[in-house]
Amino acid sequence: MLGEGRAIPEVAKELEVSGNTFHRWRAEYGGMKAGDVRRLKELERENSQLKRIVANKELEIEGLKEIAKGNW
């Protein structure tokens, strides 16, 4: 839309976001192509899942250590 010569406030209004949100998105994703953004989001989602798995395993290990000590 910006490539068509439209102003930022017009584009933000059409996308139904604030001007600040538009600028934040542009700063974060401005140099990326759509495929790159999709891949970034996919990697962030995968990273989040892996962090949850590691956290759950750590809790499980700590619980087993306590059981092994006889503090059940």
All heavy atoms as TSV, in Angstrom:
chain	resi	resn	atom	element	x	y	z
A	1	MET	N	N	0.820	-1.186	0.000
A	1	MET	CA	C	0.000	0.000	0.000
A	1	MET	C	C	0.864	1.251	0.000
A	1	MET	O	O	0.534	2.216	-0.659
A	1	MET	CB	C	-0.923	-0.003	1.209
A	1	MET	CG	C	-2.025	-1.029	1.159
A	1	MET	SD	S	-3.082	-0.887	2.603
A	1	MET	CE	C	-3.279	-2.609	2.966
A	2	LEU	N	N	1.951	1.193	0.785
A	2	LEU	CA	C	2.843	2.345	0.800
A	2	LEU	C	C	3.508	2.514	-0.559
A	2	LEU	O	O	3.781	3.634	-0.979
A	2	LEU	CB	C	3.910	2.195	1.891
A	2	LEU	CG	C	3.418	2.284	3.326
A	2	LEU	CD1	C	4.559	1.975	4.285
A	2	LEU	CD2	C	2.823	3.637	3.630
A	3	GLY	N	N	3.757	1.387	-1.228
A	3	GLY	CA	C	4.351	1.422	-2.553
A	3	GLY	C	C	3.446	2.076	-3.581
A	3	GLY	O	O	3.902	2.542	-4.621
A	4	GLU	N	N	2.164	2.116	-3.288
A	4	GLU	CA	C	1.196	2.759	-4.165
A	4	GLU	C	C	1.114	4.256	-3.919
A	4	GLU	O	O	0.312	4.946	-4.547
A	4	GLU	CB	C	-0.187	2.138	-3.947
A	4	GLU	CG	C	-0.250	0.659	-4.278
A	4	GLU	CD	C	-1.539	0.008	-3.831
A	4	GLU	OE1	O	-2.377	0.695	-3.194
A	4	GLU	OE2	O	-1.712	-1.187	-4.108
A	5	GLY	N	N	1.911	4.740	-2.973
A	5	GLY	CA	C	1.950	6.169	-2.692
A	5	GLY	C	C	0.986	6.623	-1.617
A	5	GLY	O	O	0.787	7.819	-1.428
A	6	ARG	N	N	0.399	5.682	-0.900
A	6	ARG	CA	C	-0.542	6.056	0.158
A	6	ARG	C	C	0.235	6.442	1.416
A	6	ARG	O	O	1.331	5.966	1.672
A	6	ARG	CB	C	-1.478	4.897	0.431
A	6	ARG	CG	C	-2.313	4.579	-0.809
A	6	ARG	CD	C	-3.112	3.350	-0.683
A	6	ARG	NE	N	-4.234	3.563	0.231
A	6	ARG	CZ	C	-5.069	2.603	0.567
A	6	ARG	NH1	N	-4.920	1.396	0.096
A	6	ARG	NH2	N	-6.058	2.854	1.389
A	7	ALA	N	N	-0.365	7.310	2.208
A	7	ALA	CA	C	0.270	7.792	3.436
A	7	ALA	C	C	0.119	6.754	4.552
A	7	ALA	O	O	-0.815	5.946	4.543
A	7	ALA	CB	C	-0.365	9.108	3.868
A	8	ILE	N	N	1.023	6.812	5.507
A	8	ILE	CA	C	1.013	5.858	6.618
A	8	ILE	C	C	-0.297	5.894	7.400
A	8	ILE	O	O	-0.857	4.834	7.694
A	8	ILE	CB	C	2.232	6.077	7.537
A	8	ILE	CG1	C	3.504	5.650	6.791
A	8	ILE	CG2	C	2.095	5.311	8.849
A	8	ILE	CD1	C	4.788	5.912	7.532
A	9	PRO	N	N	-0.838	7.062	7.737
A	9	PRO	CA	C	-2.116	7.047	8.467
A	9	PRO	C	C	-3.242	6.352	7.688
A	9	PRO	O	O	-4.058	5.659	8.285
A	9	PRO	CB	C	-2.429	8.532	8.677
A	9	PRO	CG	C	-1.102	9.202	8.631
A	9	PRO	CD	C	-0.300	8.416	7.652
A	10	GLU	N	N	-3.260	6.501	6.377
A	10	GLU	CA	C	-4.284	5.831	5.561
A	10	GLU	C	C	-4.118	4.317	5.620
A	10	GLU	O	O	-5.088	3.584	5.776
A	10	GLU	CB	C	-4.177	6.265	4.102
A	10	GLU	CG	C	-4.569	7.680	3.805
A	10	GLU	CD	C	-4.328	8.020	2.336
A	10	GLU	OE1	O	-4.547	7.149	1.473
A	10	GLU	OE2	O	-3.916	9.157	2.075
A	11	VAL	N	N	-2.884	3.885	5.483
A	11	VAL	CA	C	-2.592	2.446	5.502
A	11	VAL	C	C	-2.948	1.866	6.866
A	11	VAL	O	O	-3.583	0.808	6.957
A	11	VAL	CB	C	-1.116	2.177	5.154
A	11	VAL	CG1	C	-0.776	0.709	5.322
A	11	VAL	CG2	C	-0.798	2.642	3.744
A	12	ALA	N	N	-2.555	2.535	7.938
A	12	ALA	CA	C	-2.854	2.065	9.290
A	12	ALA	C	C	-4.361	1.984	9.507
A	12	ALA	O	O	-4.859	1.012	10.084
A	12	ALA	CB	C	-2.215	2.983	10.328
A	13	LYS	N	N	-5.101	2.976	9.022
A	13	LYS	CA	C	-6.551	2.972	9.178
A	13	LYS	C	C	-7.167	1.803	8.422
A	13	LYS	O	O	-8.057	1.127	8.930
A	13	LYS	CB	C	-7.139	4.298	8.683
A	13	LYS	CG	C	-8.618	4.425	8.936
A	13	LYS	CD	C	-9.128	5.785	8.547
A	13	LYS	CE	C	-10.613	5.882	8.835
A	13	LYS	NZ	N	-11.151	7.193	8.511
A	14	GLU	N	N	-6.688	1.543	7.215
A	14	GLU	CA	C	-7.234	0.442	6.427
A	14	GLU	C	C	-6.920	-0.906	7.077
A	14	GLU	O	O	-7.721	-1.833	7.022
A	14	GLU	CB	C	-6.687	0.467	5.005
A	14	GLU	CG	C	-7.367	-0.554	4.116
A	14	GLU	CD	C	-7.060	-0.344	2.653
A	14	GLU	OE1	O	-6.983	0.822	2.209
A	14	GLU	OE2	O	-6.913	-1.364	1.967
A	15	LEU	N	N	-5.745	-1.018	7.694
A	15	LEU	CA	C	-5.367	-2.254	8.382
A	15	LEU	C	C	-6.011	-2.353	9.769
A	15	LEU	O	O	-5.861	-3.362	10.452
A	15	LEU	CB	C	-3.846	-2.337	8.525
A	15	LEU	CG	C	-3.063	-2.464	7.223
A	15	LEU	CD1	C	-1.567	-2.365	7.497
A	15	LEU	CD2	C	-3.391	-3.764	6.512
A	16	GLU	N	N	-6.683	-1.302	10.181
A	16	GLU	CA	C	-7.358	-1.212	11.472
A	16	GLU	C	C	-6.390	-1.359	12.641
A	16	GLU	O	O	-6.628	-2.095	13.595
A	16	GLU	CB	C	-8.494	-2.237	11.563
A	16	GLU	CG	C	-9.580	-1.991	10.534
A	16	GLU	CD	C	-10.704	-3.011	10.594
A	16	GLU	OE1	O	-10.664	-3.919	11.439
A	16	GLU	OE2	O	-11.631	-2.887	9.773
A	17	VAL	N	N	-5.246	-0.673	12.535
A	17	VAL	CA	C	-4.268	-0.617	13.616
A	17	VAL	C	C	-3.899	0.839	13.847
A	17	VAL	O	O	-4.128	1.688	12.987
A	17	VAL	CB	C	-2.992	-1.435	13.294
A	17	VAL	CG1	C	-3.318	-2.902	13.129
A	17	VAL	CG2	C	-2.283	-0.914	12.067
A	18	SER	N	N	-3.297	1.105	14.995
A	18	SER	CA	C	-2.872	2.478	15.281
A	18	SER	C	C	-1.583	2.784	14.521
A	18	SER	O	O	-0.881	1.878	14.063
A	18	SER	CB	C	-2.645	2.659	16.785
A	18	SER	OG	O	-1.493	1.946	17.187
A	19	GLY	N	N	-1.278	4.031	14.417
A	19	GLY	CA	C	-0.037	4.447	13.767
A	19	GLY	C	C	1.180	3.902	14.489
A	19	GLY	O	O	2.158	3.493	13.870
A	20	ASN	N	N	1.112	3.880	15.837
A	20	ASN	CA	C	2.226	3.342	16.632
A	20	ASN	C	C	2.446	1.864	16.348
A	20	ASN	O	O	3.583	1.414	16.213
A	20	ASN	CB	C	1.975	3.548	18.127
A	20	ASN	CG	C	2.069	4.993	18.529
A	20	ASN	OD1	O	2.678	5.796	17.830
A	20	ASN	ND2	N	1.465	5.336	19.649
A	21	THR	N	N	1.358	1.113	16.274
A	21	THR	CA	C	1.469	-0.315	15.970
A	21	THR	C	C	2.079	-0.508	14.597
A	21	THR	O	O	2.952	-1.363	14.404
A	21	THR	CB	C	0.089	-0.994	16.038
A	21	THR	OG1	O	-0.427	-0.841	17.358
A	21	THR	CG2	C	0.172	-2.468	15.688
A	22	PHE	N	N	1.634	0.278	13.636
A	22	PHE	CA	C	2.174	0.178	12.281
A	22	PHE	C	C	3.674	0.423	12.277
A	22	PHE	O	O	4.429	-0.338	11.676
A	22	PHE	CB	C	1.473	1.164	11.350
A	22	PHE	CG	C	1.959	1.081	9.931
A	22	PHE	CD1	C	1.451	0.138	9.069
A	22	PHE	CD2	C	2.953	1.939	9.474
A	22	PHE	CE1	C	1.906	0.046	7.766
A	22	PHE	CE2	C	3.416	1.858	8.176
A	22	PHE	CZ	C	2.891	0.908	7.316
A	23	HIS	N	N	4.131	1.451	12.984
A	23	HIS	CA	C	5.562	1.778	13.029
A	23	HIS	C	C	6.364	0.674	13.729
A	23	HIS	O	O	7.474	0.346	13.310
A	23	HIS	CB	C	5.797	3.127	13.706
A	23	HIS	CG	C	5.412	4.288	12.848
A	23	HIS	ND1	N	6.072	4.611	11.695
A	23	HIS	CD2	C	4.401	5.183	12.964
A	23	HIS	CE1	C	5.509	5.667	11.133
A	23	HIS	NE2	N	4.484	6.030	11.886
A	24	ARG	N	N	5.778	0.102	14.789
A	24	ARG	CA	C	6.450	-0.983	15.506
A	24	ARG	C	C	6.596	-2.203	14.598
A	24	ARG	O	O	7.662	-2.812	14.517
A	24	ARG	CB	C	5.666	-1.346	16.760
A	24	ARG	CG	C	6.362	-2.346	17.645
A	24	ARG	CD	C	5.646	-2.504	18.993
A	24	ARG	NE	N	4.216	-2.302	18.914
A	24	ARG	CZ	C	3.319	-3.277	18.822
A	24	ARG	NH1	N	3.694	-4.526	18.824
A	24	ARG	NH2	N	2.030	-3.004	18.754
A	25	TRP	N	N	5.525	-2.561	13.889
A	25	TRP	CA	C	5.572	-3.687	12.957
A	25	TRP	C	C	6.599	-3.432	11.860
A	25	TRP	O	O	7.355	-4.310	11.480
A	25	TRP	CB	C	4.225	-3.907	12.309
A	25	TRP	CG	C	3.192	-4.540	13.183
A	25	TRP	CD1	C	3.374	-5.097	14.426
A	25	TRP	CD2	C	1.813	-4.668	12.882
A	25	TRP	NE1	N	2.186	-5.562	14.898
A	25	TRP	CE2	C	1.199	-5.315	13.983
A	25	TRP	CE3	C	1.015	-4.297	11.811
A	25	TRP	CZ2	C	-0.147	-5.608	14.007
A	25	TRP	CZ3	C	-0.324	-4.589	11.842
A	25	TRP	CH2	C	-0.905	-5.233	12.937
A	26	ARG	N	N	6.596	-2.223	11.357
A	26	ARG	CA	C	7.514	-1.882	10.267
A	26	ARG	C	C	8.969	-1.960	10.734
A	26	ARG	O	O	9.844	-2.432	10.006
A	26	ARG	CB	C	7.195	-0.494	9.745
A	26	ARG	CG	C	7.918	-0.169	8.471
A	26	ARG	CD	C	7.383	1.090	7.873
A	26	ARG	NE	N	8.032	1.337	6.600
A	26	ARG	CZ	C	7.933	2.445	5.939
A	26	ARG	NH1	N	7.182	3.424	6.393
A	26	ARG	NH2	N	8.554	2.597	4.793
A	27	ALA	N	N	9.216	-1.532	11.968
A	27	ALA	CA	C	10.573	-1.607	12.506
A	27	ALA	C	C	11.008	-3.057	12.707
A	27	ALA	O	O	12.158	-3.415	12.461
A	27	ALA	CB	C	10.655	-0.851	13.831
A	28	GLU	N	N	10.062	-3.904	13.135
A	28	GLU	CA	C	10.396	-5.291	13.415
A	28	GLU	C	C	10.471	-6.144	12.149
A	28	GLU	O	O	11.352	-6.982	12.010
A	28	GLU	CB	C	9.358	-5.891	14.363
A	28	GLU	CG	C	9.718	-7.269	14.865
A	28	GLU	CD	C	8.822	-7.734	15.990
A	28	GLU	OE1	O	8.079	-6.913	16.566
A	28	GLU	OE2	O	8.863	-8.930	16.291
A	29	TYR	N	N	9.541	-5.929	11.232
A	29	TYR	CA	C	9.427	-6.804	10.067
A	29	TYR	C	C	9.673	-6.103	8.736
A	29	TYR	O	O	9.516	-6.703	7.683
A	29	TYR	CB	C	8.033	-7.435	10.012
A	29	TYR	CG	C	7.650	-8.165	11.267
A	29	TYR	CD1	C	6.620	-7.703	12.076
A	29	TYR	CD2	C	8.316	-9.317	11.643
A	29	TYR	CE1	C	6.256	-8.383	13.226
A	29	TYR	CE2	C	7.972	-10.001	12.798
A	29	TYR	CZ	C	6.935	-9.526	13.578
A	29	TYR	OH	O	6.592	-10.199	14.717
A	30	GLY	N	N	10.073	-4.845	8.774
A	30	GLY	CA	C	10.184	-4.030	7.570
A	30	GLY	C	C	11.030	-4.614	6.454
A	30	GLY	O	O	10.666	-4.551	5.294
A	31	GLY	N	N	12.165	-5.211	6.779
A	31	GLY	CA	C	13.048	-5.724	5.744
A	31	GLY	C	C	12.764	-7.160	5.345
A	31	GLY	O	O	13.474	-7.723	4.515
A	32	MET	N	N	11.726	-7.757	5.921
A	32	MET	CA	C	11.445	-9.167	5.665
A	32	MET	C	C	10.378	-9.346	4.599
A	32	MET	O	O	9.486	-8.528	4.462
A	32	MET	CB	C	10.966	-9.853	6.942
A	32	MET	CG	C	11.965	-9.933	8.023
A	32	MET	SD	S	11.243	-10.839	9.402
A	32	MET	CE	C	12.637	-10.964	10.460
A	33	LYS	N	N	10.478	-10.456	3.918
A	33	LYS	CA	C	9.429	-10.843	2.980
A	33	LYS	C	C	8.387	-11.641	3.765
A	33	LYS	O	O	8.647	-12.095	4.879
A	33	LYS	CB	C	10.020	-11.692	1.878
A	33	LYS	CG	C	10.979	-10.930	0.995
A	33	LYS	CD	C	11.479	-11.836	-0.112
A	33	LYS	CE	C	12.204	-11.130	-1.132
A	33	LYS	NZ	N	13.277	-10.599	-1.370
A	34	ALA	N	N	7.217	-11.827	3.183
A	34	ALA	CA	C	6.125	-12.516	3.876
A	34	ALA	C	C	6.548	-13.917	4.314
A	34	ALA	O	O	6.230	-14.356	5.423
A	34	ALA	CB	C	4.895	-12.581	2.988
A	35	GLY	N	N	7.272	-14.630	3.472
A	35	GLY	CA	C	7.724	-15.974	3.830
A	35	GLY	C	C	8.667	-15.971	5.013
A	35	GLY	O	O	8.624	-16.871	5.856
A	36	ASP	N	N	9.520	-14.949	5.077
A	36	ASP	CA	C	10.448	-14.831	6.198
A	36	ASP	C	C	9.699	-14.588	7.504
A	36	ASP	O	O	10.050	-15.148	8.543
A	36	ASP	CB	C	11.437	-13.685	5.968
A	36	ASP	CG	C	12.358	-13.920	4.783
A	36	ASP	OD1	O	12.539	-15.104	4.411
A	36	ASP	OD2	O	12.880	-12.931	4.243
A	37	VAL	N	N	8.673	-13.759	7.452
A	37	VAL	CA	C	7.884	-13.457	8.649
A	37	VAL	C	C	7.165	-14.717	9.114
A	37	VAL	O	O	7.148	-15.033	10.306
A	37	VAL	CB	C	6.874	-12.318	8.381
A	37	VAL	CG1	C	5.946	-12.127	9.574
A	37	VAL	CG2	C	7.614	-11.023	8.074
A	38	ARG	N	N	6.582	-15.470	8.169
A	38	ARG	CA	C	5.911	-16.719	8.520
A	38	ARG	C	C	6.885	-17.694	9.180
A	38	ARG	O	O	6.564	-18.318	10.193
A	38	ARG	CB	C	5.296	-17.379	7.285
A	38	ARG	CG	C	3.872	-16.963	7.073
A	38	ARG	CD	C	3.218	-17.746	5.948
A	38	ARG	NE	N	2.863	-16.770	4.923
A	38	ARG	CZ	C	3.446	-16.646	3.747
A	38	ARG	NH1	N	4.355	-17.491	3.368
A	38	ARG	NH2	N	3.061	-15.711	2.906
A	39	ARG	N	N	8.081	-17.802	8.623
A	39	ARG	CA	C	9.085	-18.714	9.173
A	39	ARG	C	C	9.512	-18.254	10.566
A	39	ARG	O	O	9.674	-19.074	11.469
A	39	ARG	CB	C	10.299	-18.773	8.235
A	39	ARG	CG	C	11.372	-19.687	8.695
A	39	ARG	CD	C	10.967	-21.142	8.587
A	39	ARG	NE	N	12.069	-21.985	9.026
A	39	ARG	CZ	C	11.952	-23.059	9.750
A	39	ARG	NH1	N	10.765	-23.485	10.087
A	39	ARG	NH2	N	12.994	-23.749	10.114
A	40	LEU	N	N	9.684	-16.949	10.757
A	40	LEU	CA	C	10.039	-16.412	12.069
A	40	LEU	C	C	8.976	-16.767	13.096
A	40	LEU	O	O	9.286	-17.236	14.196
A	40	LEU	CB	C	10.229	-14.897	11.994
A	40	LEU	CG	C	10.497	-14.186	13.311
A	40	LEU	CD1	C	11.818	-14.647	13.926
A	40	LEU	CD2	C	10.512	-12.679	13.111
A	41	LYS	N	N	7.716	-16.562	12.749
A	41	LYS	CA	C	6.617	-16.877	13.670
A	41	LYS	C	C	6.592	-18.370	13.982
A	41	LYS	O	O	6.366	-18.773	15.124
A	41	LYS	CB	C	5.269	-16.449	13.083
A	41	LYS	CG	C	5.097	-14.960	12.988
A	41	LYS	CD	C	5.033	-14.350	14.354
A	41	LYS	CE	C	4.782	-12.873	14.263
A	41	LYS	NZ	N	4.760	-12.255	15.574
A	42	GLU	N	N	6.835	-19.202	12.973
A	42	GLU	CA	C	6.869	-20.650	13.172
A	42	GLU	C	C	7.999	-21.037	14.126
A	42	GLU	O	O	7.809	-21.852	15.036
A	42	GLU	CB	C	7.065	-21.339	11.820
A	42	GLU	CG	C	7.077	-22.837	11.873
A	42	GLU	CD	C	7.318	-23.423	10.490
A	42	GLU	OE1	O	6.677	-22.974	9.525
A	42	GLU	OE2	O	8.170	-24.333	10.394
A	43	LEU	N	N	9.162	-20.437	13.942
A	43	LEU	CA	C	10.293	-20.727	14.818
A	43	LEU	C	C	10.045	-20.243	16.243
A	43	LEU	O	O	10.416	-20.912	17.215
A	43	LEU	CB	C	11.573	-20.101	14.265
A	43	LEU	CG	C	12.115	-20.747	12.999
A	43	LEU	CD1	C	13.254	-19.902	12.426
A	43	LEU	CD2	C	12.576	-22.160	13.263
A	44	GLU	N	N	9.395	-19.101	16.393
A	44	GLU	CA	C	9.072	-18.593	17.724
A	44	GLU	C	C	8.098	-19.528	18.432
A	44	GLU	O	O	8.238	-19.794	19.627
A	44	GLU	CB	C	8.486	-17.190	17.634
A	44	GLU	CG	C	9.499	-16.124	17.302
A	44	GLU	CD	C	8.885	-14.756	17.073
A	44	GLU	OE1	O	7.651	-14.663	16.874
A	44	GLU	OE2	O	9.643	-13.766	17.081
A	45	ARG	N	N	7.111	-20.037	17.691
A	45	ARG	CA	C	6.137	-20.971	18.251
A	45	ARG	C	C	6.841	-22.276	18.674
A	45	ARG	O	O	6.615	-22.790	19.771
A	45	ARG	CB	C	5.055	-21.247	17.213
A	45	ARG	CG	C	3.731	-21.614	17.744
A	45	ARG	CD	C	2.595	-21.688	16.721
A	45	ARG	NE	N	2.942	-21.731	15.320
A	45	ARG	CZ	C	2.892	-20.694	14.467
A	45	ARG	NH1	N	2.517	-19.509	14.901
A	45	ARG	NH2	N	3.208	-20.832	13.213
A	46	GLU	N	N	7.713	-22.777	17.816
A	46	GLU	CA	C	8.453	-23.995	18.122
A	46	GLU	C	C	9.357	-23.790	19.341
A	46	GLU	O	O	9.435	-24.656	20.218
A	46	GLU	CB	C	9.298	-24.410	16.915
A	46	GLU	CG	C	10.062	-25.694	17.115
A	46	GLU	CD	C	10.900	-26.065	15.903
A	46	GLU	OE1	O	10.697	-25.488	14.812
A	46	GLU	OE2	O	11.769	-26.932	16.064
A	47	ASN	N	N	10.017	-22.656	19.416
A	47	ASN	CA	C	10.885	-22.338	20.545
A	47	ASN	C	C	10.086	-22.307	21.850
A	47	ASN	O	O	10.532	-22.825	22.875
A	47	ASN	CB	C	11.584	-21.004	20.304
A	47	ASN	CG	C	12.692	-20.750	21.288
A	47	ASN	OD1	O	13.349	-21.670	21.729
A	47	ASN	ND2	N	12.884	-19.487	21.628
A	48	SER	N	N	8.913	-21.739	21.798
A	48	SER	CA	C	8.049	-21.675	22.976
A	48	SER	C	C	7.673	-23.083	23.442
A	48	SER	O	O	7.706	-23.381	24.640
A	48	SER	CB	C	6.800	-20.869	22.642
A	48	SER	OG	O	5.881	-20.917	23.687
A	49	GLN	N	N	7.323	-23.948	22.498
A	49	GLN	CA	C	6.973	-25.329	22.850
A	49	GLN	C	C	8.155	-26.053	23.466
A	49	GLN	O	O	8.006	-26.775	24.466
A	49	GLN	CB	C	6.505	-26.087	21.607
A	49	GLN	CG	C	5.171	-25.625	21.084
A	49	GLN	CD	C	4.827	-26.248	19.735
A	49	GLN	OE1	O	5.685	-26.782	19.047
A	49	GLN	NE2	N	3.562	-26.169	19.363
A	50	LEU	N	N	9.332	-25.867	22.898
A	50	LEU	CA	C	10.523	-26.526	23.426
A	50	LEU	C	C	10.864	-26.033	24.829
A	50	LEU	O	O	11.264	-26.817	25.693
A	50	LEU	CB	C	11.710	-26.317	22.484
A	50	LEU	CG	C	11.599	-27.036	21.135
A	50	LEU	CD1	C	12.726	-26.594	20.222
A	50	LEU	CD2	C	11.591	-28.532	21.313
A	51	LYS	N	N	10.686	-24.749	25.072
A	51	LYS	CA	C	10.944	-24.207	26.406
A	51	LYS	C	C	9.995	-24.815	27.431
A	51	LYS	O	O	10.394	-25.128	28.553
A	51	LYS	CB	C	10.796	-22.683	26.407
A	51	LYS	CG	C	11.979	-21.971	25.800
A	51	LYS	CD	C	11.799	-20.472	25.873
A	51	LYS	CE	C	13.001	-19.750	25.293
A	51	LYS	NZ	N	12.855	-18.297	25.403
A	52	ARG	N	N	8.714	-24.987	27.038
A	52	ARG	CA	C	7.746	-25.616	27.931
A	52	ARG	C	C	8.139	-27.062	28.237
A	52	ARG	O	O	8.063	-27.510	29.381
A	52	ARG	CB	C	6.342	-25.584	27.310
A	52	ARG	CG	C	5.463	-24.497	27.851
A	52	ARG	CD	C	4.003	-24.679	27.479
A	52	ARG	NE	N	3.762	-24.970	26.085
A	52	ARG	CZ	C	3.691	-24.081	25.104
A	52	ARG	NH1	N	3.859	-22.804	25.373
A	52	ARG	NH2	N	3.430	-24.444	23.865
A	53	ILE	N	N	8.584	-27.776	27.215
A	53	ILE	CA	C	9.002	-29.168	27.400
A	53	ILE	C	C	10.182	-29.245	28.364
A	53	ILE	O	O	10.192	-30.067	29.285
A	53	ILE	CB	C	9.356	-29.817	26.042
A	53	ILE	CG1	C	8.089	-30.022	25.216
A	53	ILE	CG2	C	10.087	-31.136	26.243
A	53	ILE	CD1	C	8.351	-30.407	23.766
A	54	VAL	N	N	11.168	-28.385	28.174
A	54	VAL	CA	C	12.348	-28.382	29.055
A	54	VAL	C	C	11.937	-28.036	30.483
A	54	VAL	O	O	12.394	-28.682	31.438
A	54	VAL	CB	C	13.426	-27.405	28.529
A	54	VAL	CG1	C	14.513	-27.188	29.556
A	54	VAL	CG2	C	14.006	-27.930	27.225
A	55	ALA	N	N	11.064	-27.061	30.653
A	55	ALA	CA	C	10.622	-26.677	31.996
A	55	ALA	C	C	9.904	-27.838	32.679
A	55	ALA	O	O	10.131	-28.115	33.866
A	55	ALA	CB	C	9.712	-25.456	31.922
A	56	ASN	N	N	9.050	-28.529	31.938
A	56	ASN	CA	C	8.335	-29.675	32.509
A	56	ASN	C	C	9.299	-30.790	32.892
A	56	ASN	O	O	9.146	-31.423	33.942
A	56	ASN	CB	C	7.287	-30.207	31.524
A	56	ASN	CG	C	6.096	-29.288	31.409
A	56	ASN	OD1	O	5.793	-28.522	32.317
A	56	ASN	ND2	N	5.417	-29.353	30.287
A	57	LYS	N	N	10.294	-31.043	32.063
A	57	LYS	CA	C	11.284	-32.075	32.372
A	57	LYS	C	C	12.082	-31.701	33.617
A	57	LYS	O	O	12.394	-32.555	34.447
A	57	LYS	CB	C	12.229	-32.324	31.190
A	57	LYS	CG	C	11.584	-33.021	30.042
A	57	LYS	CD	C	11.177	-34.417	30.455
A	57	LYS	CE	C	10.466	-35.126	29.333
A	57	LYS	NZ	N	9.920	-36.405	29.757
A	58	GLU	N	N	12.447	-30.435	33.758
A	58	GLU	CA	C	13.187	-29.983	34.935
A	58	GLU	C	C	12.361	-30.205	36.201
A	58	GLU	O	O	12.886	-30.652	37.219
A	58	GLU	CB	C	13.565	-28.510	34.808
A	58	GLU	CG	C	14.652	-28.238	33.795
A	58	GLU	CD	C	15.985	-28.836	34.190
A	58	GLU	OE1	O	16.313	-28.844	35.397
A	58	GLU	OE2	O	16.687	-29.323	33.286
A	59	LEU	N	N	11.061	-29.900	36.132
A	59	LEU	CA	C	10.188	-30.132	37.286
A	59	LEU	C	C	10.116	-31.614	37.616
A	59	LEU	O	O	10.155	-32.011	38.787
A	59	LEU	CB	C	8.783	-29.592	37.009
A	59	LEU	CG	C	8.623	-28.084	37.054
A	59	LEU	CD1	C	7.229	-27.694	36.575
A	59	LEU	CD2	C	8.868	-27.560	38.457
A	60	GLU	N	N	10.017	-32.426	36.594
A	60	GLU	CA	C	9.960	-33.870	36.782
A	60	GLU	C	C	11.249	-34.382	37.433
A	60	GLU	O	O	11.211	-35.189	38.369
A	60	GLU	CB	C	9.763	-34.536	35.423
A	60	GLU	CG	C	9.445	-36.006	35.480
A	60	GLU	CD	C	9.178	-36.559	34.092
A	60	GLU	OE1	O	8.440	-35.918	33.323
A	60	GLU	OE2	O	9.726	-37.636	33.803
A	61	ILE	N	N	12.384	-33.901	36.978
A	61	ILE	CA	C	13.676	-34.305	37.539
A	61	ILE	C	C	13.770	-33.902	39.008
A	61	ILE	O	O	14.209	-34.687	39.862
A	61	ILE	CB	C	14.840	-33.711	36.721
A	61	ILE	CG1	C	14.908	-34.394	35.346
A	61	ILE	CG2	C	16.156	-33.821	37.460
A	61	ILE	CD1	C	15.834	-33.705	34.354
A	62	GLU	N	N	13.369	-32.673	39.314
A	62	GLU	CA	C	13.406	-32.215	40.705
A	62	GLU	C	C	12.500	-33.065	41.585
A	62	GLU	O	O	12.858	-33.410	42.717
A	62	GLU	CB	C	13.013	-30.739	40.800
A	62	GLU	CG	C	14.053	-29.793	40.248
A	62	GLU	CD	C	15.383	-29.904	40.965
A	62	GLU	OE1	O	15.396	-29.971	42.210
A	62	GLU	OE2	O	16.412	-29.953	40.271
A	63	GLY	N	N	11.325	-33.411	41.082
A	63	GLY	CA	C	10.415	-34.270	41.842
A	63	GLY	C	C	11.012	-35.634	42.097
A	63	GLY	O	O	10.919	-36.181	43.213
A	64	LEU	N	N	11.644	-36.211	41.085
A	64	LEU	CA	C	12.275	-37.522	41.248
A	64	LEU	C	C	13.432	-37.462	42.238
A	64	LEU	O	O	13.657	-38.408	43.002
A	64	LEU	CB	C	12.739	-38.052	39.888
A	64	LEU	CG	C	11.615	-38.450	38.925
A	64	LEU	CD1	C	12.192	-38.786	37.551
A	64	LEU	CD2	C	10.812	-39.614	39.478
A	65	LYS	N	N	14.173	-36.361	42.228
A	65	LYS	CA	C	15.272	-36.200	43.191
A	65	LYS	C	C	14.721	-36.191	44.623
A	65	LYS	O	O	15.301	-36.787	45.532
A	65	LYS	CB	C	16.042	-34.915	42.916
A	65	LYS	CG	C	16.983	-35.011	41.750
A	65	LYS	CD	C	17.727	-33.682	41.545
A	65	LYS	CE	C	18.638	-33.719	40.352
A	65	LYS	NZ	N	19.298	-32.415	40.144
A	66	GLU	N	N	13.618	-35.486	44.834
A	66	GLU	CA	C	13.002	-35.414	46.152
A	66	GLU	C	C	12.508	-36.787	46.582
A	66	GLU	O	O	12.668	-37.183	47.744
A	66	GLU	CB	C	11.847	-34.395	46.172
A	66	GLU	CG	C	12.291	-32.959	46.084
A	66	GLU	CD	C	13.135	-32.538	47.271
A	66	GLU	OE1	O	12.764	-32.868	48.436
A	66	GLU	OE2	O	14.166	-31.888	47.054
A	67	ILE	N	N	11.922	-37.526	45.657
A	67	ILE	CA	C	11.450	-38.873	45.978
A	67	ILE	C	C	12.632	-39.753	46.335
A	67	ILE	O	O	12.576	-40.545	47.290
A	67	ILE	CB	C	10.643	-39.462	44.800
A	67	ILE	CG1	C	9.316	-38.715	44.654
A	67	ILE	CG2	C	10.410	-40.959	44.973
A	67	ILE	CD1	C	8.537	-39.071	43.406
A	68	ALA	N	N	13.713	-39.635	45.586
A	68	ALA	CA	C	14.899	-40.448	45.838
A	68	ALA	C	C	15.502	-40.141	47.207
A	68	ALA	O	O	16.076	-41.019	47.848
A	68	ALA	CB	C	15.941	-40.214	44.741
A	69	LYS	N	N	15.378	-38.913	47.676
A	69	LYS	CA	C	15.892	-38.537	48.998
A	69	LYS	C	C	15.024	-39.117	50.114
A	69	LYS	O	O	15.428	-39.160	51.255
A	69	LYS	CB	C	15.912	-37.015	49.160
A	69	LYS	CG	C	16.964	-36.309	48.373
A	69	LYS	CD	C	16.848	-34.817	48.670
A	69	LYS	CE	C	17.716	-33.983	47.776
A	69	LYS	NZ	N	17.498	-32.544	48.013
A	70	GLY	N	N	13.818	-39.480	49.767
A	70	GLY	CA	C	12.907	-40.001	50.775
A	70	GLY	C	C	12.043	-38.923	51.384
A	70	GLY	O	O	11.470	-39.082	52.452
A	71	ASN	N	N	11.923	-37.786	50.726
A	71	ASN	CA	C	11.111	-36.666	51.218
A	71	ASN	C	C	9.702	-36.679	50.630
A	71	ASN	O	O	9.110	-35.668	50.385
A	71	ASN	CB	C	11.788	-35.328	50.878
A	71	ASN	CG	C	13.100	-35.152	51.580
A	71	ASN	OD1	O	13.335	-35.783	52.607
A	71	ASN	ND2	N	13.953	-34.320	51.037
A	72	TRP	N	N	9.178	-37.829	50.418
A	72	TRP	CA	C	7.855	-37.923	49.799
A	72	TRP	C	C	6.845	-37.813	50.856
A	72	TRP	O	O	5.952	-37.519	51.236
A	72	TRP	CB	C	7.762	-39.259	49.036
A	72	TRP	CG	C	6.454	-39.420	48.364
A	72	TRP	CD1	C	5.508	-40.330	48.688
A	72	TRP	CD2	C	5.923	-38.693	47.264
A	72	TRP	NE1	N	4.436	-40.232	47.852
A	72	TRP	CE2	C	4.668	-39.213	46.965
A	72	TRP	CE3	C	6.371	-37.642	46.491
A	72	TRP	CZ2	C	3.866	-38.741	45.948
A	72	TRP	CZ3	C	5.583	-37.186	45.487
A	72	TRP	CH2	C	4.344	-37.733	45.224
